[in-house]
């Protein structure tokens, strides 16, 4: 890893985090499946809502490509449940309140917004192949249109 960022071809760090229902979700438990792991700052905020709704709109296409879609933020499972209910989301949302997984994936650190530096969640996505290897990484993304870009890249990697 360079600067805390995963390289394509590297083993994706295993993790176990609670989902919106408090169930433990681990990367190793998803072996054999493509995994879209996207990191976002906060439930029910404009950009994060756009991203979650776009991933939900494409959930059937992701399933058709044998991919699970997981969103991850510092928010609690309770917050995730409310977010899912409000927007009828169909993605699994993981809770990482101490930022441990985000740090390992290069999704927590210094960022700049409107010319001001701060520390927080770096909106980013990692595509993990069925063997647990980083197949592609988007280190800093814009929410709108991102789900389509991920789906397009996944389809290309799958030869579809």
N, C-alpha and C positions, 0 to 999 in steps of 0.2 A: 504494500500500500504506500502510495506517495501522498503525503499531507493528509493522512487519514481517509484517503479515497481509495476505493476498490478499483482494481484494474480488471479489464476484460480478460477472462481466462483464469482468474484467481478463484479459489474456493470461496464461496459465499459463507460468511460466518453463521454458524447455527445460532438459533435463538429460540426462546420460549417466552411468549407474552400472552396476557389475557386478551380475549376478544371482547366484543360488546356485551356478550352474555356471561363473561367471567370464565369461559372455557379456555384452557391452555392451548395455544397454537404454536407449533414448532416447525422450523424449516425442515428438520429431519423427518418429521411426520408427513411432509408433503413430497418426499422423494418419489421420483417417477412422474412428477407433474411439473410443468412450467409454472413459474411463480412471478407475478408482477408485484413487486413490493414498492409502493410509493409512499413517500414521506411528505407530510403536510403540517403546517403550523397549528391550526386550530379549527375545531368543529364549528359549523354554522357561521363562517365568515365568507365574504364574497368569493374570493379565489378558491378557497377550499371547497365550497359548495359547488362551484362550477366544475371543478375537477372530479369530485365524487359523483355528481350527476352525469357527467360525460362517461366515466367508467361504468356506471350503472346502465346507461343507454346502450353501451357496447358489450354488456356482460354475456349475452348469448354468443356473440362472435368470439369472445375470449374463451368461453367454455368449448366452443367448436374447435379451438386451437389447443385444447387440453391445458388451459392455463387457469390458475387460481389468481384472483385479484385481491391483494391485501393492502389496505391503507394503514398508515401508522402515524400517530401523533402523541403528544404528551397527555392528551385528555383522558379522563377516566372512562371506564366501561359505561357508567351511567350517562355521561355526556354523549358517548358514542350512540347509545340506545336512543336518546332523544333526537340526535342528528339524523339517524337512520329513519326513525318514525316520521319526522317532520318532512323529509324529502323522499320517502319511500325508496331508500337506497338498497341496492342488492350486493354491495361489496362488504367484505369482512373488514372490520376496523379493529386495529390492535392498539393497546394502551402501553406506552413507554414513558411513564412519568419521571423516571430518573435519567432518561436519555441514553441509557447504556447501549441499546441496540443502534440508536441513531448515530452515536459516536463511532461505533464499529463499522458502520456503513457510510461514514463521511457526511451524514445528514444533520449533524449538530455542530455548530461552530460560528465563526464570525461571518457576518453577511452585511451587505450594504443596501439600504433602502432610502431613496430620496436623499442621497448624499450623506447619510448618517450610518455609521458603523454600529452594529449591535451583535449580541450573541443570541442564537436561537436556532430554530429548525430551518434547514436549507431545503426548500422544495426540490426534491430530486426523486428519481426512480431507478430501480435496479431490476433487470430482467434476469432471472435465474433459470438455468436449464434443468432438466429432470435429474441430472447427476449432481446438482448442487454447485455448479460453476456459474460465475457471472458471465452471461452471454452478451449483455449490453448494459450501458449505464448512461443515464441522463443526469449530469451533475447539478444542473441548475435550470429548472424549467418554468415556463409560463403555464398557468393552469389551462387556459382556453385552448382547445385543440390538442392537448397533450395525449389524451387517451387514444385518439385516432393515430397519432404518431407511434405510440407504443404498439398498438394493434398491427399497424403496417409493418413495423420492424419485426414483430413476432412472426407474422405470416411469412415474411421474407426468410427469416432464419429457419422456419419450418418447411420452406420450399413450396409454399402455397400461395 
